Amino acid sequence: MNLIKALTLSTTLLLALDLQAASVWKVTNNQHSLYIGGTIHVLSPNDYPLAKEYDLAYQASNKLIFETNMDVASSPEFGQKMMDQMMYSDGTTINKVLQPDTYKALAIHLSSRQIPMQAFASHKPTLLAISLTFIELEAMGYTSEGVDMFFANMAKVEGKEQGWLETPDEQLAFLAKLGGDDPNAIIEYTLKDIKKMPEMFAKLHSTWLAGDMRGMTDVGITPFKADYPLIYQDLLVTRNNNWLPKIIDMLNDSPTEFILVGALHLAGPDSVLTKLKAKGYKIEKLSLMNTNQ
């Protein structure tokens, strides 16, 4: 989600959708193959249609695998469960939780967006960080469903089997503990991230379009890991490690899976792709230049 996840694309980036390979890979052992696609969880209308490599992997697969159960995660019941766990119900307010400097920075930011602090007074830090991020993304025009929801809806209509790497409750547990024992960390990270979000998201977006995981590492992974190691560990490393044996099991069964996870899970030294390669699996970027993949 992990969490991660805006800006208007230039003509060059839009052209790159057709001219460069996308963030889709084929993973093979001696007998079986599967596909792994990097996703961005919220997109702009201009991002559709998606790169053709996504459709190739979808058509070549018998089963779609998502980070979590999309139907449950998007249900009103789970939304209420999330609110119950990620909002204070005992009278605690965010000003009593954050350090004065962090709270002041938060208040200044909300004031600049003409949002009353009271709107978030009962939010726990993680929910507040998520809310702040999506407010910025929406303001920048990122109002369309992401890659994962797009394919979840398609699979549901076409009757294609679906699975997931973690339950919604497991994902919620990861989100709830982001930042460890320091509630200030995720707010400070989010406020810092928001200031450079248009430029940073543009770079992340272009590396996603091109399937350039080295570039995504430079833009998204390296500074994230250096500045906020605990959040990086919780959001990416721990979950990647949990997912790896499940993905390896999929390489030993008969269905051909198409796994869709946040693109940051596929970049850097702790990524799913790096770990699979280290175990000897063949990793190929899916490309229209070779339709036999």
Secondary structure, 3 states (H helix, E strand, C coil): CCCCCCCCCCHHHHHHHHHCCCCEEEEECCCCEEEEEEECCEECHHHCCCCHHHHHHHHHCCEEEECCCHHHHCCHHHHHHHHHHHECCCCCCHHHCCCHHHHHHHHHHHHHCCCCHHHHCCECHHHHHHHHHHHHHHHCCCCEECHHHHHHHHHHHHCCEEEECCCHHHHHHHHHCCCCCCHHHHHHHHHHHHHCHHHHHHHHHHHHHHCCHHHHHHHHHHHHHHHCHHHHHHHHHHHHHHHHHHHHHHCCCCCCEEEEEEHHHHCCCCCHHHHHHHCCCEEEECCCCCCCC
